[in-house]
Amino acid sequence: AGDGDDVCLEIRAPDYLYIFDTGGGDCPSGCINHQYEGFSVDASGNISDLGSYSNASSEAQPNWFASAENCRSFL
């Protein structure tokens, strides 16, 4: 039981997708809210900020999050 902050890496050769998850709201029971921050790193080490997404928002999931199936199942 329980949840909290986390990070996930998904390799999308030649790039790497990092998703940082900040959990909140009753985390001893699994966290109600999650704030996700996405970053892409290319083979040269250049970092691109992909933006953020909150599961508490009514906005649609951004593509970088929606297509990260492995990370979404983990986070």
PyMOL Python script that loads the backbone (N, CA, C, O; Angstrom):
from pymol import cmd

cmd.read_pdbstr("""\
ATOM      1  N   ALA A   1       0.837  -1.180   0.000  1.00  0.00           N
ATOM      2  CA  ALA A   1       0.000   0.000   0.000  1.00  0.00           C
ATOM      3  C   ALA A   1       0.873   1.230   0.000  1.00  0.00           C
ATOM      4  O   ALA A   1       2.012   1.192   0.465  1.00  0.00           O
ATOM      5  N   GLY A   2       0.356   2.297  -0.507  1.00  0.00           N
ATOM      6  CA  GLY A   2       1.064   3.561  -0.518  1.00  0.00           C
ATOM      7  C   GLY A   2       1.638   3.895  -1.882  1.00  0.00           C
ATOM      8  O   GLY A   2       1.772   3.036  -2.753  1.00  0.00           O
ATOM      9  N   ASP A   3       1.965   5.134  -2.040  1.00  0.00           N
ATOM     10  CA  ASP A   3       2.542   5.638  -3.279  1.00  0.00           C
ATOM     11  C   ASP A   3       3.270   6.926  -2.931  1.00  0.00           C
ATOM     12  O   ASP A   3       3.254   7.361  -1.779  1.00  0.00           O
ATOM     13  N   GLY A   4       3.899   7.529  -3.907  1.00  0.00           N
ATOM     14  CA  GLY A   4       4.605   8.779  -3.685  1.00  0.00           C
ATOM     15  C   GLY A   4       5.227   9.258  -4.979  1.00  0.00           C
ATOM     16  O   GLY A   4       4.745   8.940  -6.066  1.00  0.00           O
ATOM     17  N   ASP A   5       6.295  10.020  -4.860  1.00  0.00           N
ATOM     18  CA  ASP A   5       6.994  10.549  -6.021  1.00  0.00           C
ATOM     19  C   ASP A   5       7.744   9.420  -6.721  1.00  0.00           C
ATOM     20  O   ASP A   5       8.126   8.428  -6.100  1.00  0.00           O
ATOM     21  N   ASP A   6       7.947   9.593  -8.038  1.00  0.00           N
ATOM     22  CA  ASP A   6       8.613   8.555  -8.810  1.00  0.00           C
ATOM     23  C   ASP A   6       9.189   9.163 -10.078  1.00  0.00           C
ATOM     24  O   ASP A   6       8.897  10.308 -10.423  1.00  0.00           O
ATOM     25  N   VAL A   7      10.007   8.384 -10.763  1.00  0.00           N
ATOM     26  CA  VAL A   7      10.557   8.776 -12.059  1.00  0.00           C
ATOM     27  C   VAL A   7      10.589   7.536 -12.941  1.00  0.00           C
ATOM     28  O   VAL A   7      10.796   6.422 -12.460  1.00  0.00           O
ATOM     29  N   CYS A   8      10.381   7.742 -14.237  1.00  0.00           N
ATOM     30  CA  CYS A   8      10.396   6.622 -15.180  1.00  0.00           C
ATOM     31  C   CYS A   8      11.203   7.037 -16.407  1.00  0.00           C
ATOM     32  O   CYS A   8      11.152   8.189 -16.839  1.00  0.00           O
ATOM     33  N   LEU A   9      11.944   6.086 -16.957  1.00  0.00           N
ATOM     34  CA  LEU A   9      12.708   6.279 -18.186  1.00  0.00           C
ATOM     35  C   LEU A   9      12.144   5.350 -19.242  1.00  0.00           C
ATOM     36  O   LEU A   9      11.964   4.157 -19.001  1.00  0.00           O
ATOM     37  N   GLU A  10      11.864   5.905 -20.418  1.00  0.00           N
ATOM     38  CA  GLU A  10      11.442   5.087 -21.549  1.00  0.00           C
ATOM     39  C   GLU A  10      12.385   5.399 -22.703  1.00  0.00           C
ATOM     40  O   GLU A  10      12.519   6.554 -23.106  1.00  0.00           O
ATOM     41  N   ILE A  11      13.037   4.368 -23.234  1.00  0.00           N
ATOM     42  CA  ILE A  11      13.989   4.559 -24.332  1.00  0.00           C
ATOM     43  C   ILE A  11      13.224   4.566 -25.639  1.00  0.00           C
ATOM     44  O   ILE A  11      12.502   3.627 -25.973  1.00  0.00           O
ATOM     45  N   ARG A  12      13.407   5.653 -26.366  1.00  0.00           N
ATOM     46  CA  ARG A  12      12.806   5.820 -27.691  1.00  0.00           C
ATOM     47  C   ARG A  12      13.952   6.160 -28.635  1.00  0.00           C
ATOM     48  O   ARG A  12      14.102   7.299 -29.076  1.00  0.00           O
ATOM     49  N   ALA A  13      14.749   5.149 -28.932  1.00  0.00           N
ATOM     50  CA  ALA A  13      15.989   5.348 -29.674  1.00  0.00           C
ATOM     51  C   ALA A  13      15.779   6.304 -30.843  1.00  0.00           C
ATOM     52  O   ALA A  13      14.827   6.132 -31.604  1.00  0.00           O
ATOM     53  N   PRO A  14      16.628   7.291 -31.004  1.00  0.00           N
ATOM     54  CA  PRO A  14      17.840   7.536 -30.240  1.00  0.00           C
ATOM     55  C   PRO A  14      17.618   8.418 -29.011  1.00  0.00           C
ATOM     56  O   PRO A  14      18.583   8.800 -28.349  1.00  0.00           O
ATOM     57  N   ASP A  15      16.365   8.748 -28.696  1.00  0.00           N
ATOM     58  CA  ASP A  15      16.075   9.643 -27.564  1.00  0.00           C
ATOM     59  C   ASP A  15      15.656   8.858 -26.325  1.00  0.00           C
ATOM     60  O   ASP A  15      15.308   7.679 -26.386  1.00  0.00           O
ATOM     61  N   TYR A  16      15.705   9.559 -25.214  1.00  0.00           N
ATOM     62  CA  TYR A  16      15.256   9.014 -23.928  1.00  0.00           C
ATOM     63  C   TYR A  16      14.159   9.913 -23.393  1.00  0.00           C
ATOM     64  O   TYR A  16      14.302  11.135 -23.395  1.00  0.00           O
ATOM     65  N   LEU A  17      13.063   9.323 -22.935  1.00  0.00           N
ATOM     66  CA  LEU A  17      11.954  10.069 -22.349  1.00  0.00           C
ATOM     67  C   LEU A  17      11.972   9.851 -20.841  1.00  0.00           C
ATOM     68  O   LEU A  17      11.927   8.715 -20.368  1.00  0.00           O
ATOM     69  N   TYR A  18      12.039  10.943 -20.096  1.00  0.00           N
ATOM     70  CA  TYR A  18      11.974  10.886 -18.636  1.00  0.00           C
ATOM     71  C   TYR A  18      10.654  11.502 -18.200  1.00  0.00           C
ATOM     72  O   TYR A  18      10.278  12.578 -18.667  1.00  0.00           O
ATOM     73  N   ILE A  19       9.958  10.824 -17.311  1.00  0.00           N
ATOM     74  CA  ILE A  19       8.740  11.364 -16.720  1.00  0.00           C
ATOM     75  C   ILE A  19       8.924  11.367 -15.211  1.00  0.00           C
ATOM     76  O   ILE A  19       9.137  10.325 -14.591  1.00  0.00           O
ATOM     77  N   PHE A  20       8.838  12.566 -14.631  1.00  0.00           N
ATOM     78  CA  PHE A  20       8.923  12.735 -13.182  1.00  0.00           C
ATOM     79  C   PHE A  20       7.500  12.879 -12.646  1.00  0.00           C
ATOM     80  O   PHE A  20       6.718  13.682 -13.155  1.00  0.00           O
ATOM     81  N   ASP A  21       7.175  12.117 -11.640  1.00  0.00           N
ATOM     82  CA  ASP A  21       5.830  12.066 -11.067  1.00  0.00           C
ATOM     83  C   ASP A  21       5.875  12.571  -9.630  1.00  0.00           C
ATOM     84  O   ASP A  21       6.592  12.021  -8.794  1.00  0.00           O
ATOM     85  N   THR A  22       5.111  13.615  -9.348  1.00  0.00           N
ATOM     86  CA  THR A  22       4.965  14.123  -7.988  1.00  0.00           C
ATOM     87  C   THR A  22       3.566  13.743  -7.514  1.00  0.00           C
ATOM     88  O   THR A  22       2.568  14.245  -8.031  1.00  0.00           O
ATOM     89  N   GLY A  23       3.503  12.855  -6.530  1.00  0.00           N
ATOM     90  CA  GLY A  23       2.224  12.393  -6.007  1.00  0.00           C
ATOM     91  C   GLY A  23       1.747  13.266  -4.857  1.00  0.00           C
ATOM     92  O   GLY A  23       2.555  13.859  -4.143  1.00  0.00           O
ATOM     93  N   GLY A  24       0.449  13.344  -4.681  1.00  0.00           N
ATOM     94  CA  GLY A  24      -0.114  14.124  -3.583  1.00  0.00           C
ATOM     95  C   GLY A  24      -1.523  13.663  -3.255  1.00  0.00           C
ATOM     96  O   GLY A  24      -2.174  12.996  -4.058  1.00  0.00           O
ATOM     97  N   GLY A  25      -1.977  14.019  -2.087  1.00  0.00           N
ATOM     98  CA  GLY A  25      -3.337  13.694  -1.680  1.00  0.00           C
ATOM     99  C   GLY A  25      -3.490  12.263  -1.214  1.00  0.00           C
ATOM    100  O   GLY A  25      -3.765  11.376  -2.022  1.00  0.00           O
ATOM    101  N   ASP A  26      -3.318  12.026   0.059  1.00  0.00           N
ATOM    102  CA  ASP A  26      -3.501  10.717   0.682  1.00  0.00           C
ATOM    103  C   ASP A  26      -2.593   9.642   0.082  1.00  0.00           C
ATOM    104  O   ASP A  26      -3.061   8.576  -0.318  1.00  0.00           O
ATOM    105  N   CYS A  27      -1.300   9.931   0.025  1.00  0.00           N
ATOM    106  CA  CYS A  27      -0.343   8.969  -0.544  1.00  0.00           C
ATOM    107  C   CYS A  27      -0.200   7.676   0.269  1.00  0.00           C
ATOM    108  O   CYS A  27       0.154   6.654  -0.320  1.00  0.00           O
ATOM    109  N   PRO A  28      -0.452   7.656   1.573  1.00  0.00           N
ATOM    110  CA  PRO A  28      -0.426   6.362   2.252  1.00  0.00           C
ATOM    111  C   PRO A  28      -1.452   5.378   1.666  1.00  0.00           C
ATOM    112  O   PRO A  28      -1.302   4.164   1.802  1.00  0.00           O
ATOM    113  N   SER A  29      -2.485   5.911   1.021  1.00  0.00           N
ATOM    114  CA  SER A  29      -3.497   5.055   0.391  1.00  0.00           C
ATOM    115  C   SER A  29      -3.329   4.959  -1.123  1.00  0.00           C
ATOM    116  O   SER A  29      -4.159   4.354  -1.802  1.00  0.00           O
ATOM    117  N   GLY A  30      -2.252   5.559  -1.659  1.00  0.00           N
ATOM    118  CA  GLY A  30      -1.988   5.416  -3.088  1.00  0.00           C
ATOM    119  C   GLY A  30      -1.916   6.693  -3.896  1.00  0.00           C
ATOM    120  O   GLY A  30      -1.768   6.612  -5.116  1.00  0.00           O
ATOM    121  N   CYS A  31      -2.009   7.844  -3.308  1.00  0.00           N
ATOM    122  CA  CYS A  31      -1.969   9.158  -3.973  1.00  0.00           C
ATOM    123  C   CYS A  31      -3.166   9.368  -4.902  1.00  0.00           C
ATOM    124  O   CYS A  31      -3.381   8.598  -5.839  1.00  0.00           O
ATOM    125  N   ILE A  32      -3.917  10.388  -4.637  1.00  0.00           N
ATOM    126  CA  ILE A  32      -5.078  10.746  -5.446  1.00  0.00           C
ATOM    127  C   ILE A  32      -4.643  11.534  -6.672  1.00  0.00           C
ATOM    128  O   ILE A  32      -5.151  11.313  -7.771  1.00  0.00           O
ATOM    129  N   ASN A  33      -3.708  12.449  -6.483  1.00  0.00           N
ATOM    130  CA  ASN A  33      -3.274  13.338  -7.556  1.00  0.00           C
ATOM    131  C   ASN A  33      -1.827  13.054  -7.952  1.00  0.00           C
ATOM    132  O   ASN A  33      -0.994  12.684  -7.125  1.00  0.00           O
ATOM    133  N   HIS A  34      -1.559  13.237  -9.245  1.00  0.00           N
ATOM    134  CA  HIS A  34      -0.211  13.074  -9.773  1.00  0.00           C
ATOM    135  C   HIS A  34       0.067  14.220 -10.743  1.00  0.00           C
ATOM    136  O   HIS A  34      -0.752  14.525 -11.610  1.00  0.00           O
ATOM    137  N   GLN A  35       1.225  14.846 -10.587  1.00  0.00           N
ATOM    138  CA  GLN A  35       1.701  15.889 -11.494  1.00  0.00           C
ATOM    139  C   GLN A  35       2.895  15.300 -12.238  1.00  0.00           C
ATOM    140  O   GLN A  35       3.897  14.941 -11.619  1.00  0.00           O
ATOM    141  N   TYR A  36       2.795  15.200 -13.562  1.00  0.00           N
ATOM    142  CA  TYR A  36       3.831  14.593 -14.381  1.00  0.00           C
ATOM    143  C   TYR A  36       4.578  15.673 -15.154  1.00  0.00           C
ATOM    144  O   TYR A  36       3.960  16.572 -15.725  1.00  0.00           O
ATOM    145  N   GLU A  37       5.895  15.586 -15.174  1.00  0.00           N
ATOM    146  CA  GLU A  37       6.762  16.489 -15.935  1.00  0.00           C
ATOM    147  C   GLU A  37       7.538  15.636 -16.920  1.00  0.00           C
ATOM    148  O   GLU A  37       8.174  14.662 -16.516  1.00  0.00           O
ATOM    149  N   GLY A  38       7.503  15.976 -18.211  1.00  0.00           N
ATOM    150  CA  GLY A  38       8.173  15.187 -19.228  1.00  0.00           C
ATOM    151  C   GLY A  38       9.383  15.896 -19.812  1.00  0.00           C
ATOM    152  O   GLY A  38       9.361  17.105 -20.044  1.00  0.00           O
ATOM    153  N   PHE A  39      10.442  15.123 -20.046  1.00  0.00           N
ATOM    154  CA  PHE A  39      11.670  15.635 -20.653  1.00  0.00           C
ATOM    155  C   PHE A  39      12.194  14.608 -21.637  1.00  0.00           C
ATOM    156  O   PHE A  39      12.108  13.404 -21.398  1.00  0.00           O
ATOM    157  N   SER A  40      12.738  15.089 -22.747  1.00  0.00           N
ATOM    158  CA  SER A  40      13.362  14.230 -23.741  1.00  0.00           C
ATOM    159  C   SER A  40      14.842  14.587 -23.803  1.00  0.00           C
ATOM    160  O   SER A  40      15.201  15.765 -23.784  1.00  0.00           O
ATOM    161  N   VAL A  41      15.699  13.575 -23.877  1.00  0.00           N
ATOM    162  CA  VAL A  41      17.143  13.789 -23.984  1.00  0.00           C
ATOM    163  C   VAL A  41      17.610  13.076 -25.247  1.00  0.00           C
ATOM    164  O   VAL A  41      17.355  11.885 -25.428  1.00  0.00           O
ATOM    165  N   ASP A  42      18.303  13.819 -26.127  1.00  0.00           N
ATOM    166  CA  ASP A  42      18.779  13.206 -27.369  1.00  0.00           C
ATOM    167  C   ASP A  42      20.185  12.647 -27.193  1.00  0.00           C
ATOM    168  O   ASP A  42      20.785  12.783 -26.127  1.00  0.00           O
ATOM    169  N   ALA A  43      20.702  12.022 -28.235  1.00  0.00           N
ATOM    170  CA  ALA A  43      22.007  11.358 -28.183  1.00  0.00           C
ATOM    171  C   ALA A  43      23.156  12.320 -27.883  1.00  0.00           C
ATOM    172  O   ALA A  43      24.209  11.891 -27.412  1.00  0.00           O
ATOM    173  N   SER A  44      22.970  13.614 -28.149  1.00  0.00           N
ATOM    174  CA  SER A  44      24.004  14.615 -27.863  1.00  0.00           C
ATOM    175  C   SER A  44      23.887  15.178 -26.453  1.00  0.00           C
ATOM    176  O   SER A  44      24.723  15.980 -26.037  1.00  0.00           O
ATOM    177  N   GLY A  45      22.865  14.771 -25.716  1.00  0.00           N
ATOM    178  CA  GLY A  45      22.665  15.257 -24.357  1.00  0.00           C
ATOM    179  C   GLY A  45      21.798  16.495 -24.258  1.00  0.00           C
ATOM    180  O   GLY A  45      21.667  17.078 -23.182  1.00  0.00           O
ATOM    181  N   ASN A  46      21.203  16.903 -25.373  1.00  0.00           N
ATOM    182  CA  ASN A  46      20.307  18.065 -25.358  1.00  0.00           C
ATOM    183  C   ASN A  46      18.988  17.682 -24.705  1.00  0.00           C
ATOM    184  O   ASN A  46      18.409  16.639 -25.009  1.00  0.00           O
ATOM    185  N   ILE A  47      18.520  18.539 -23.803  1.00  0.00           N
ATOM    186  CA  ILE A  47      17.292  18.275 -23.047  1.00  0.00           C
ATOM    187  C   ILE A  47      16.170  19.162 -23.562  1.00  0.00           C
ATOM    188  O   ILE A  47      16.338  20.373 -23.712  1.00  0.00           O
ATOM    189  N   SER A  48      15.022  18.547 -23.832  1.00  0.00           N
ATOM    190  CA  SER A  48      13.832  19.291 -24.243  1.00  0.00           C
ATOM    191  C   SER A  48      12.748  19.106 -23.193  1.00  0.00           C
ATOM    192  O   SER A  48      12.424  17.983 -22.808  1.00  0.00           O
ATOM    193  N   ASP A  49      12.193  20.221 -22.737  1.00  0.00           N
ATOM    194  CA  ASP A  49      11.082  20.207 -21.782  1.00  0.00           C
ATOM    195  C   ASP A  49       9.802  19.935 -22.566  1.00  0.00           C
ATOM    196  O   ASP A  49       9.415  20.727 -23.424  1.00  0.00           O
ATOM    197  N   LEU A  50       9.150  18.819 -22.272  1.00  0.00           N
ATOM    198  CA  LEU A  50       7.937  18.433 -22.994  1.00  0.00           C
ATOM    199  C   LEU A  50       6.671  18.995 -22.366  1.00  0.00           C
ATOM    200  O   LEU A  50       5.598  18.941 -22.967  1.00  0.00           O
ATOM    201  N   GLY A  51       6.795  19.532 -21.166  1.00  0.00           N
ATOM    202  CA  GLY A  51       5.645  20.108 -20.499  1.00  0.00           C
ATOM    203  C   GLY A  51       5.202  19.287 -19.308  1.00  0.00           C
ATOM    204  O   GLY A  51       5.908  18.384 -18.861  1.00  0.00           O
ATOM    205  N   SER A  52       4.031  19.608 -18.803  1.00  0.00           N
ATOM    206  CA  SER A  52       3.514  18.923 -17.617  1.00  0.00           C
ATOM    207  C   SER A  52       2.065  18.500 -17.860  1.00  0.00           C
ATOM    208  O   SER A  52       1.378  18.996 -18.753  1.00  0.00           O
ATOM    209  N   TYR A  53       1.645  17.567 -17.027  1.00  0.00           N
ATOM    210  CA  TYR A  53       0.284  17.060 -17.094  1.00  0.00           C
ATOM    211  C   TYR A  53      -0.129  16.627 -15.693  1.00  0.00           C
ATOM    212  O   TYR A  53       0.665  16.036 -14.962  1.00  0.00           O
ATOM    213  N   SER A  54      -1.360  16.918 -15.325  1.00  0.00           N
ATOM    214  CA  SER A  54      -1.900  16.516 -14.034  1.00  0.00           C
ATOM    215  C   SER A  54      -3.121  15.637 -14.249  1.00  0.00           C
ATOM    216  O   SER A  54      -3.992  15.962 -15.057  1.00  0.00           O
ATOM    217  N   ASN A  55      -3.187  14.515 -13.521  1.00  0.00           N
ATOM    218  CA  ASN A  55      -4.366  13.647 -13.639  1.00  0.00           C
ATOM    219  C   ASN A  55      -5.601  14.306 -13.027  1.00  0.00           C
ATOM    220  O   ASN A  55      -6.717  13.843 -13.260  1.00  0.00           O
ATOM    221  N   ALA A  56      -5.428  15.369 -12.255  1.00  0.00           N
ATOM    222  CA  ALA A  56      -6.554  16.088 -11.667  1.00  0.00           C
ATOM    223  C   ALA A  56      -7.150  17.110 -12.641  1.00  0.00           C
ATOM    224  O   ALA A  56      -8.183  17.718 -12.361  1.00  0.00           O
ATOM    225  N   SER A  57      -6.490  17.291 -13.779  1.00  0.00           N
ATOM    226  CA  SER A  57      -6.919  18.260 -14.770  1.00  0.00           C
ATOM    227  C   SER A  57      -7.945  17.635 -15.708  1.00  0.00           C
ATOM    228  O   SER A  57      -7.974  16.416 -15.879  1.00  0.00           O
ATOM    229  N   SER A  58      -8.777  18.462 -16.309  1.00  0.00           N
ATOM    230  CA  SER A  58      -9.744  17.973 -17.285  1.00  0.00           C
ATOM    231  C   SER A  58      -9.160  17.990 -18.698  1.00  0.00           C
ATOM    232  O   SER A  58      -9.821  17.578 -19.652  1.00  0.00           O
ATOM    233  N   GLU A  59      -7.928  18.463 -18.828  1.00  0.00           N
ATOM    234  CA  GLU A  59      -7.290  18.513 -20.148  1.00  0.00           C
ATOM    235  C   GLU A  59      -6.917  17.108 -20.627  1.00  0.00           C
ATOM    236  O   GLU A  59      -6.707  16.201 -19.823  1.00  0.00           O
ATOM    237  N   ALA A  60      -6.841  16.950 -21.929  1.00  0.00           N
ATOM    238  CA  ALA A  60      -6.453  15.658 -22.516  1.00  0.00           C
ATOM    239  C   ALA A  60      -4.974  15.386 -22.230  1.00  0.00           C
ATOM    240  O   ALA A  60      -4.176  16.314 -22.101  1.00  0.00           O
ATOM    241  N   GLN A  61      -4.626  14.123 -22.133  1.00  0.00           N
ATOM    242  CA  GLN A  61      -3.233  13.751 -21.920  1.00  0.00           C
ATOM    243  C   GLN A  61      -2.405  14.210 -23.116  1.00  0.00           C
ATOM    244  O   GLN A  61      -2.800  13.989 -24.261  1.00  0.00           O
ATOM    245  N   PRO A  62      -1.250  14.852 -22.862  1.00  0.00           N
ATOM    246  CA  PRO A  62      -0.386  15.224 -23.979  1.00  0.00           C
ATOM    247  C   PRO A  62       0.184  13.961 -24.635  1.00  0.00           C
ATOM    248  O   PRO A  62       0.269  12.912 -23.997  1.00  0.00           O
ATOM    249  N   ASN A  63       0.567  14.066 -25.887  1.00  0.00           N
ATOM    250  CA  ASN A  63       1.045  12.911 -26.644  1.00  0.00           C
ATOM    251  C   ASN A  63       2.241  12.233 -25.976  1.00  0.00           C
ATOM    252  O   ASN A  63       2.312  11.004 -25.949  1.00  0.00           O
ATOM    253  N   TRP A  64       3.182  13.016 -25.436  1.00  0.00           N
ATOM    254  CA  TRP A  64       4.369  12.412 -24.832  1.00  0.00           C
ATOM    255  C   TRP A  64       3.991  11.519 -23.647  1.00  0.00           C
ATOM    256  O   TRP A  64       4.690  10.544 -23.367  1.00  0.00           O
ATOM    257  N   PHE A  65       2.905  11.834 -22.953  1.00  0.00           N
ATOM    258  CA  PHE A  65       2.444  11.020 -21.824  1.00  0.00           C
ATOM    259  C   PHE A  65       1.566   9.862 -22.307  1.00  0.00           C
ATOM    260  O   PHE A  65       1.742   8.726 -21.868  1.00  0.00           O
ATOM    261  N   ALA A  66       0.635  10.145 -23.197  1.00  0.00           N
ATOM    262  CA  ALA A  66      -0.292   9.132 -23.686  1.00  0.00           C
ATOM    263  C   ALA A  66       0.443   7.987 -24.390  1.00  0.00           C
ATOM    264  O   ALA A  66       0.025   6.832 -24.304  1.00  0.00           O
ATOM    265  N   SER A  67       1.536   8.308 -25.085  1.00  0.00           N
ATOM    266  CA  SER A  67       2.254   7.276 -25.833  1.00  0.00           C
ATOM    267  C   SER A  67       3.293   6.541 -24.995  1.00  0.00           C
ATOM    268  O   SER A  67       3.921   5.604 -25.486  1.00  0.00           O
ATOM    269  N   ALA A  68       3.485   6.942 -23.754  1.00  0.00           N
ATOM    270  CA  ALA A  68       4.471   6.312 -22.857  1.00  0.00           C
ATOM    271  C   ALA A  68       3.819   5.170 -22.072  1.00  0.00           C
ATOM    272  O   ALA A  68       3.701   5.239 -20.849  1.00  0.00           O
ATOM    273  N   GLU A  69       3.397   4.128 -22.781  1.00  0.00           N
ATOM    274  CA  GLU A  69       2.649   3.038 -22.159  1.00  0.00           C
ATOM    275  C   GLU A  69       3.401   2.375 -21.016  1.00  0.00           C
ATOM    276  O   GLU A  69       2.815   2.104 -19.968  1.00  0.00           O
ATOM    277  N   ASN A  70       4.684   2.113 -21.200  1.00  0.00           N
ATOM    278  CA  ASN A  70       5.460   1.457 -20.147  1.00  0.00           C
ATOM    279  C   ASN A  70       5.532   2.321 -18.882  1.00  0.00           C
ATOM    280  O   ASN A  70       5.385   1.813 -17.770  1.00  0.00           O
ATOM    281  N   CYS A  71       5.754   3.609 -19.056  1.00  0.00           N
ATOM    282  CA  CYS A  71       5.820   4.495 -17.894  1.00  0.00           C
ATOM    283  C   CYS A  71       4.452   4.652 -17.238  1.00  0.00           C
ATOM    284  O   CYS A  71       4.348   4.633 -16.012  1.00  0.00           O
ATOM    285  N   ARG A  72       3.404   4.806 -18.043  1.00  0.00           N
ATOM    286  CA  ARG A  72       2.066   4.987 -17.469  1.00  0.00           C
ATOM    287  C   ARG A  72       1.648   3.782 -16.626  1.00  0.00           C
ATOM    288  O   ARG A  72       0.980   3.946 -15.605  1.00  0.00           O
ATOM    289  N   SER A  73       2.032   2.584 -17.039  1.00  0.00           N
ATOM    290  CA  SER A  73       1.669   1.410 -16.254  1.00  0.00           C
ATOM    291  C   SER A  73       2.495   1.304 -14.974  1.00  0.00           C
ATOM    292  O   SER A  73       2.085   0.649 -14.016  1.00  0.00           O
ATOM    293  N   PHE A  74       3.657   1.951 -14.963  1.00  0.00           N
ATOM    294  CA  PHE A  74       4.554   1.913 -13.811  1.00  0.00           C
ATOM    295  C   PHE A  74       4.244   3.006 -12.790  1.00  0.00           C
ATOM    296  O   PHE A  74       4.310   2.779 -11.582  1.00  0.00           O
ATOM    297  N   LEU A  75       3.903   4.200 -13.294  1.00  0.00           N
ATOM    298  CA  LEU A  75       3.734   5.364 -12.406  1.00  0.00           C
ATOM    299  C   LEU A  75       2.415   5.360 -11.690  1.00  0.00           C
ATOM    300  O   LEU A  75       2.132   6.271 -10.913  1.00  0.00           O
TER     301      LEU A  75
END
""", "prot")
cmd.dss("prot")
cmd.show_as("cartoon", "prot")
cmd.util.cbc("prot")
cmd.orient("prot")
